[in-house]
Amino acid sequence: MEGMQYFYELFRNLPRGGPGDNQSTRKAFGYLRNLPFEPRILDIGCGPGMQTLQLAKLSNGTIIALDNYQPFLDILMRNAIKEGVEKRIILKNQSMLDMDFNNNSFDVIWSEGALYFMGFQNGFKRCHQLLKKNGYLAVTEAVLLAPSIPEPLQKFWDAGYPDIKDVKSNIALIQNEGFELLAHFTLPKSSWIDNYYSPMEKRIDELKKKYHDNTIALQVFAECEKEIKIYHTYSDYFGYEFFIMQKR
Ligand SMILES: C[S@@+](CC[C@H](N)C(=O)[O-])C[C@H]1O[C@@H](n2cnc3c(N)ncnc32)[C@H](O)[C@@H]1O
């Protein structure tokens, strides 16, 4: 896609690649019971890895951090070294569409805001194969939070992610794909603002100066600003839901 390098330049400098926060990661992890002492964990679409570091602190396990953008993996490793958890994090630069792990090989699969890149339903199928018996899957996903939504917001989702569903439909999908839902909760609005949109706005201001005469770059930043505005205007109608489930 044209302008992708400006998109990546923006995202390389953000604490996260999507909405989320450490408290929500900890809360979701709290629903996993009777894990082995050293669980084998896969973090799909880990990005710069804020949640990966949390998983390393919450468990004694090894975390395979998978993303197909190497600069995110480099940032993650730099931060892991700072936090002293680097020995338990294995970086894997691979597309989630081509994951080559053995079936039945993970105790936990984690994916905050990323599984939809392989199609949410397809993602569940693949994770079901990769998880050990009774293994856990925890994911966040964009959801509709109101039965009907304003037209401009409908247009936004039709263009960006027509597959977006409400919580009930996602739960039905989870159950149809062989999982038992253990818990779900909506991420707080602060997790959109503090780690995501506020740093993004700040970074866009800097990059708009750097690329003041570059039409393509400015278009990319304008699209991101549009998304931020949509969130501020319509955040009562959609959000991110954490779904925590167990393979059956
Ligand atoms: C919305 S970000 C979420 C990042 C991180 N989980 C977080 O919550 O901060 C989605 C991530 O998925 C990664 N990604 C997108 N397509 C991918 C693919 N086909 N295979 C692996 N990773 C992919 C992107 O590079 C990005 O880091």
PDBQT file of the ligand as one rigid body, heavy atoms in Angstrom, charges set to zero:
ROOT
HETATM    1  C1  LIG A 301      -2.968  -3.761  16.240  1.00  0.00    +0.000 C 
HETATM    2  S1  LIG A 301      -1.294  -4.295  16.341  1.00  0.00    +0.000 S 
HETATM    3  C2  LIG A 301      -1.287  -5.051  17.944  1.00  0.00    +0.000 C 
HETATM    4  C3  LIG A 301       0.088  -5.159  18.532  1.00  0.00    +0.000 C 
HETATM    5  C4  LIG A 301       0.148  -5.625  19.980  1.00  0.00    +0.000 C 
HETATM    6  N1  LIG A 301      -0.476  -6.918  20.159  1.00  0.00    +0.000 N 
HETATM    7  C5  LIG A 301      -0.504  -4.605  20.890  1.00  0.00    +0.000 C 
HETATM    8  O1  LIG A 301      -1.625  -4.838  21.357  1.00  0.00    +0.000 OA
HETATM    9  O2  LIG A 301       0.125  -3.559  21.109  1.00  0.00    +0.000 OA
HETATM   10  C6  LIG A 301      -1.275  -5.678  15.232  1.00  0.00    +0.000 C 
HETATM   11  C7  LIG A 301       0.088  -6.333  15.064  1.00  0.00    +0.000 C 
HETATM   12  O3  LIG A 301      -0.067  -7.448  14.186  1.00  0.00    +0.000 OA
HETATM   13  C8  LIG A 301       1.051  -7.496  13.325  1.00  0.00    +0.000 C 
HETATM   14  N2  LIG A 301       0.669  -8.204  12.096  1.00  0.00    +0.000 N 
HETATM   15  C9  LIG A 301      -0.160  -7.800  11.103  1.00  0.00    +0.000 A 
HETATM   16  N3  LIG A 301      -0.293  -8.738  10.158  1.00  0.00    +0.000 NA
HETATM   17  C10 LIG A 301       0.475  -9.782  10.576  1.00  0.00    +0.000 A 
HETATM   18  C11 LIG A 301       0.756 -11.056  10.020  1.00  0.00    +0.000 A 
HETATM   19  N4  LIG A 301       0.212 -11.460   8.874  1.00  0.00    +0.000 N 
HETATM   20  N5  LIG A 301       1.556 -11.876  10.703  1.00  0.00    +0.000 NA
HETATM   21  C12 LIG A 301       2.118 -11.506  11.889  1.00  0.00    +0.000 A 
HETATM   22  N6  LIG A 301       1.890 -10.294  12.451  1.00  0.00    +0.000 NA
HETATM   23  C13 LIG A 301       1.087  -9.442  11.803  1.00  0.00    +0.000 A 
HETATM   24  C14 LIG A 301       1.437  -6.044  13.076  1.00  0.00    +0.000 C 
HETATM   25  O4  LIG A 301       2.785  -5.934  12.663  1.00  0.00    +0.000 OA
HETATM   26  C15 LIG A 301       1.168  -5.448  14.458  1.00  0.00    +0.000 C 
HETATM   27  O5  LIG A 301       2.314  -5.507  15.264  1.00  0.00    +0.000 OA
ENDROOT
TORSDOF 0
